[in-house]
Amino acid sequence: MENVIKYVTGFFGGLSAVLLAVLPVTILWTILTGGAVFGMDVVTNLSALITSLGEGGFVGLIVLVLLTSFFIKK
Protein backbone atom coordinates (compact mmCIF):
# COMPACT_ATOMS: atom_id res chain seq x y z
CA MET A 1 0.00 0.00 0.00
CA GLU A 2 2.90 2.37 0.73
CA ASN A 3 4.25 1.79 -2.77
CA VAL A 4 0.92 2.80 -4.31
CA ILE A 5 0.79 5.99 -2.26
CA LYS A 6 4.38 6.84 -3.20
CA TYR A 7 3.62 6.16 -6.85
CA VAL A 8 0.50 8.35 -6.89
CA THR A 9 2.24 11.13 -4.95
CA GLY A 10 5.20 11.01 -7.31
CA PHE A 11 2.92 11.09 -10.34
CA PHE A 12 1.03 14.17 -9.18
CA GLY A 13 4.26 15.84 -8.07
CA GLY A 14 5.74 15.29 -11.52
CA LEU A 15 2.58 16.46 -13.22
CA SER A 16 2.51 19.67 -11.21
CA ALA A 17 6.19 20.25 -12.00
CA VAL A 18 5.49 19.92 -15.72
CA LEU A 19 2.50 22.26 -15.53
CA LEU A 20 4.49 24.85 -13.58
CA ALA A 21 7.22 24.65 -16.23
CA VAL A 22 4.70 25.13 -19.07
CA LEU A 23 2.94 28.10 -17.44
CA PRO A 24 5.67 30.72 -18.12
CA VAL A 25 5.98 29.50 -21.71
CA THR A 26 2.24 29.91 -22.30
CA ILE A 27 2.30 33.39 -20.76
CA LEU A 28 5.21 34.36 -22.99
CA TRP A 29 3.47 32.88 -26.04
CA THR A 30 0.29 34.84 -25.30
CA ILE A 31 2.23 38.08 -24.85
CA LEU A 32 4.33 37.64 -27.99
CA THR A 33 1.67 36.38 -30.37
CA GLY A 34 -1.57 37.55 -28.78
CA GLY A 35 -3.06 34.13 -29.46
CA ALA A 36 -4.54 31.59 -27.12
CA VAL A 37 -2.70 28.42 -26.17
CA PHE A 38 -4.76 25.22 -26.33
CA GLY A 39 -7.89 27.38 -26.62
CA MET A 40 -7.19 29.17 -23.32
CA ASP A 41 -6.17 32.75 -22.71
CA VAL A 42 -3.76 32.20 -19.84
CA VAL A 43 -3.12 35.87 -19.04
CA THR A 44 -6.85 36.65 -18.80
CA ASN A 45 -7.44 33.62 -16.57
CA LEU A 46 -4.57 34.57 -14.24
CA SER A 47 -5.82 38.16 -14.09
CA ALA A 48 -9.31 36.96 -13.18
CA LEU A 49 -7.89 34.69 -10.48
CA ILE A 50 -5.84 37.49 -8.93
CA THR A 51 -8.84 39.85 -9.09
CA SER A 52 -11.12 37.34 -7.39
CA LEU A 53 -8.54 36.72 -4.64
CA GLY A 54 -8.17 40.47 -4.15
CA GLU A 55 -11.92 40.97 -3.88
CA GLY A 56 -12.12 38.16 -1.34
CA GLY A 57 -10.50 40.23 1.38
CA PHE A 58 -9.27 38.18 4.32
CA VAL A 59 -10.63 34.93 2.87
CA GLY A 60 -8.78 35.63 -0.37
CA LEU A 61 -5.59 36.15 1.61
CA ILE A 62 -6.04 32.82 3.38
CA VAL A 63 -6.66 31.05 0.05
CA LEU A 64 -3.56 32.68 -1.41
CA VAL A 65 -1.43 31.53 1.53
CA LEU A 66 -2.80 27.99 1.18
CA LEU A 67 -2.12 27.94 -2.56
CA THR A 68 1.44 29.15 -2.12
CA SER A 69 2.06 26.54 0.57
CA PHE A 70 1.43 23.83 -2.04
CA PHE A 71 4.15 25.17 -4.30
CA ILE A 72 6.86 25.94 -1.74
CA LYS A 73 9.24 23.05 -1.18
CA LYS A 74 10.07 22.42 2.44
N, C-alpha and C positions, 0 to 999 in steps of 0.2 A: 504494500500500500504506500510506503514511503517513496518507492521508486516512481509510482504514478504521480504522486503529488509533486515530486521534484521535476518530472518530465513536463507536467502541465505548467508549473511555475516557470520553468525555463523557456517553454514555448511562448508564453505570454510576455515574458521579459524580453525575449528576442524580437517578438512582433512589435512591442512598443519601441524598442530601439530602432527598428527599421522605420517605423512611422515617424519618429522624432528626427530621423536623418532625412526623410523625404520632405518634411514640412518646410524647411528653409528653401529647398529647391523649388517647391511649388509656389512659395511666396515670391521668389526671385523671378520665376517664369511669368507669373501674373503681372508683376511690375514691368518687366521688360517687354512682354508681348501684348499685355492687356487682355489676353484670352483666358478662358477657364481651363482648369486642369481636371480631367476626368469628369467634366460636366459640373464642377464645383468652383465657385469663386471663393478662394481660400481667404483672401484679404477681407472681403465683406463678411464672411462668417466669423473671422477672428474679431473684427470690429464690433459685430453684434454681440459676441460673447463678452467682450470687455465692457461694452455699454450696459449689458444686463447685469453684470457683476457690480458695476459702479452704481447702478440704480438700486441695487439690493441693500445698500447701506451696510449695517453690521453683519447681516446674514451673508451678503456678498463677500465681505472680508473673510468670514469664516470659511466659506466655500473656496475662496482663492487660496487660503492657507492650506486647506485639505488637499486641493489639487496640486499645489507645489510640493507638498510632502510626498506625493507619489513619485515625483520625478527627481527628487534629491537623493543621491546615494549616500547611505550612512556608513 
